[in-house]
Amino acid sequence: MAELRDLFGRRIHYLRVAVTDRCNFRCRYCMPQDNNWLPDHSMLSDQELVLLIHMFASLGVDKVRFTGGEPLMRAGVADLLAQIKAVDGINEVNITTNGKLLPEYALSLKTAGVDRVNVSLDTLNRKLFKALTGQDALEQVLNGIKQVLEAGFSTVKINMVVMKGVNSGELADFARLTLEYPFQVRFIEYMPFNFGENYLMTAADMLEQLAATGITGLIAVPGQLTTARIYRLPDAKGTIGFISPVSQHFCSCCNRVRITPDGFLKPCLLTNLEYPLRDWLRAGLSQQELTRLIVEAVRAKPRSSQLGSQPLKGRPMFRIGG
């Protein structure tokens, strides 16, 4: 089988696809308060997405994650997920959601063949949740996570973006969830994009704070190459992960590229480099020519991100995909 590789020998087999920029939350690190949604015609259609993923699969991509915005706000998203799951060569299809619509969608995601659900959840405090997201929806999200387990998923990944002085006091509460539930709670360093304040708390600081609150004895979990360092508390049903794109970047083992809602290919999340897949597709290029351009774009993936070396311009997070 063909393989996508960049100039530094990294095999690229993981595709993240943002299927919409629309979201029902207004999280402060992701979306500015004054924004306009992309017009429908500028976003990739289901047919275009399926065609592109067929091409990526022919090049060795075997894992696809759907993101947004909030991907469950895209009409017919469960049917689209089922179509992607049926693509020859695609072994794993996952979704990242804010969880608000999961009570409605959990069972249909399982029926569509989705392998795993990730939920972005930054606080267990109802008042802070409303302040962070603009929605009094914490109970809906928690119920959605419960519905995912009841639908037959073996685990749920919970992604907490840790913001120093905002939600960083809840690290222990999140870690203790893994004692009772088969969650993988992942603490993610805050990444400063092109608006907002810098709330960075490093993974080392998180570990220190957890120890200060009695969360000690973390056991490293060996496994496959991943962006997260995974640990387990003794006798826990779940695991704890630390994702450190700022303090300990994982560029050397990066295996992914992204497609934005409006059809740009981004070889790296944390650079300004992007390629107009949608425009190439709509220009009527042959699949052979499109495949060649994809290969060239992936080969241009930089050795490391630009975070900290130059400003990231043009796209807030909701227009890139998590």
N, C-alpha and C positions, 0 to 999 in steps of 0.2 A: 504493500500500500504506500502511496505517496505520503511524504511528511512535510509539514511546514516547519522550516527552521529559519531563525534570524542569522545575522552575520556573526553572532557570538556563539552559535551552536545550540542555542536553546530550542527545544522542540515545542512548538505552539500547538496545543490540542484542546484548548479550552476557550470557548467563545461566550462572551457576555453580551446579551442583546437587550437594549432598552426599548421596550415596545411602545412607550408613551412618555411624554414629559408631564402629563397631567397627574396631579396628586390631590388627595383630600386632606392632607396635613400641610403645615407650613413650618417645618422644622428649621430652626435658626441657622444650622450649619449647612443646610442643603439648598434652601430656596429663599431668595429675597422676597420681601413683602409685596413689592411692586413688580409684577411680571405679567407677561402675556403668553398664553399657550401657543404652541406651534399650530398653524392651520393644518387641517386633516390631509390636504393634498401633499404637504411637504413630508409626511411620515410614510415609512415603508408600509405597503399593503401586506396582507397575509400571503398573497401569491408571491410577492417579491421576497418576503422573508424566507418562505419555504425554498424558493429557488436558490437564494444565497446560501442557505444552510446546506442544501444539497452540494453546492460547490465546495464549501468549507469541509464537509464530510469527506468528499473525494480527495481532499488534501490531508486527511488524517485527523481532523477535529472530531473528537468523540464525546465531548461534554459541552452542554449548552445551559446557561443560566439566564432566565428571564428576569429583567429588572425594570425600573422606571426612572423617574416618577413612581407612580403606584401601578404596577402591571395589571392588577385585577380591575382597574378602571377601563382597560381596553375592551371594547365590545368583542365578545366571542373568544376571549383569551383561552378558555379551556379547550375549545376545539383546535385552536392554533397550537397549543401545547401538544395535543394528541397527534397532530400532523407532524410536528417536529420529532416526537418520540418514534414515529414510524419511519423516519429517514434512515436508510441503510448506512450503518457506520456510527450512528449516534447511540451511545450506550447509556448516557445519563442526561436527564433533563431535570433541572431544578428551578426554583423560583424564590426571589427575595421580595418580601411584602412588608408593609407596615402593620398588617394584621387586622385592620379595621373590618375588612370585608371577608375575613376567613370564616366566620360563622356561616356565611352563605356559600362559600366556595370550597371549603375543605374537602368535602366528599367528591365534588366534580374534579378537583385536582388529582385525587387518588385514582378516579376512574380514567382520567386522561393519561395516566401512566407516569405522572411526576414522581421522581425518586426522592426528593427532599425539599422541605420548606424551610426557608430562613426567615425569621421575623426580626425586624429592626425595632428594638424596644430599649429606650434610654433611661427609663425611670419606672419604679413601682409606686411612686407617690402620685396620687390622682391630681393634686393641685399643680405639681411641677409638670406632670404630663400635659395638662391643658396649657400651661405657660409655654412649654417647648414646642407643642404641635399645633396649638390653636384649636384643639378639639378635646372635649370632655369624653374621651373614648377609651380610657384605660380598661374598663371592665369588658368592653367589646373585644379588645385585643386579647386579653387574658382568656376570655371565652373562646376566641378563635384558635388560640394555641391548644386549648383543651380539645376542641373539635378536630384539630389535625391529628392528635393522638388517637382519638376515638375513631377517626376514619381509617386507621390502620397504618399510619406512618410510625416507624419504630423510634424516631427521635425528631427533635426540632432544634435547629440552631438559632440561638438568640443573640443578635448582634447589638452590643451596647457601645455607642460612641461615648467615650469617657471625656467629660468636659470639666476641667479643674475648677473647683469652686461652684459648680452648678449641680452635677449629679455624682461627683466623685465620692461623696459620702455614702453611696449605696453599693459600693463594690462588694462588701461582705454579704449584703442581702441577696445580690444576684448570685454570688458564689454558692451560697447555701441552698439555692434552688436545686442545684445538682445533687444534693444529698437525697432528695425525695423524688425527683423527676429525671427521666432520661434525656435531659437537655445537654447540648453543648453550648455553654454560655461563653461568648467570645468578647473580650474587652479590646476595643479598637482605639488606637491613638487618634486624637482629633487632628485632621489635616486642614490647615488654613488654605482656603481657595481664594477667590477674588472678592470676598466681602466678609464682614463680620470680624469678631475679635479672635484672638489666639487663646484657646483654652487648653493648650497641650499639657497633658500629664503623661509622662513616658511609661512604658511597660515596667521599667525598673521601679518607678515611683508607685505604680499600682501594686506590685508585689510587696513593696515595703509597707504600704498602707494596709493591705490584706493581713500581713503578719501582725501589725499593730492591733488589729481587731480580732485576733485569735485564729485567723485562717492560716494554718501552718501545715507542714507535712505534705505539701503537694508532691505527687508522684508523677514524674515525666512519663508520658505515653508515647512509646516509639510507634512509628508508622510511616505512611507514604509521605513524599515530599509535599509540603503544604506551606501556605503563607502564615499559618498560625502555629505557635508553640503550644502543645496540648499537655494538660496535666489532669490528674484526678485526685480528689480528696479520698482518704481512706474510707472504704465501704460506700462510696457515692454511686448513685445510679447513672450519673452523667459525668461530663468532663468540663474543664475550664480551658479556654484558649486565650492567648495574647497575640494581637496583630499589631505590629510596630512599624508602619510605613515611614515614620519620621525618624525615630531614634535608632532603629536597626532594620534598615530597608532590606527587602528580600528580592531585589532586582535580579540577582544572579540565578535564581531558580524560577523566575516568572515564566509561566506557561500559557498566558492568556492575551487575547486582544478583545476589543470592544466594538460594538456597532451602536451608534447613537440613535435616538428616535427618528431623526431626520436623515438617517442613512449614511453617516460618515463612519469610516473605519478608523479607530484610534488604536495604534499599536501599543501605546502606553497611556495609562490613566493620567499620570502626572507630568505630561508634556503638552505642548500646544500642537503637536504633529497629528494631522488627520487627513484622510483621503476620501473623495466623494463617491462612495459606492453607489448611492442612489442615482446620481447624475450619470455615472457610467452605465448603470443598468437601463435607465430610461433613454439613453442615447442610442440604444439598439445594438450595443456591442455584442459580439458572439460570446458564448459561454467560454470558449477557449481563450479569447482575449481578456474577458473578465477574470478568469482564473489566473492568467499571467500577471495581471495588475495586482491581484490579491497577493500573490507570491512576492512580488516586488515590494509591496507595502509592508508586508510582514518582515521582509529582509531588512527594511529600514528601521525596525524597532530599535530604539537607542539602548545602549548598555545599561543606563540607569536613568532614574527620573530627574526632573529639573527642580523638584521640591527643595526650596532653600537656596537655589542658585540663581533662579530668575522667576519673575512673576508668571503665574498661569492666567491667561487672558481668555476672554470670550465666552466661556461656558461655565455656569454654575453646575453643581453636582446633579441637579434634577434633569439637566439637558445632556448628561453624559451616561448616567446609569451607574448604580453601585457595584 
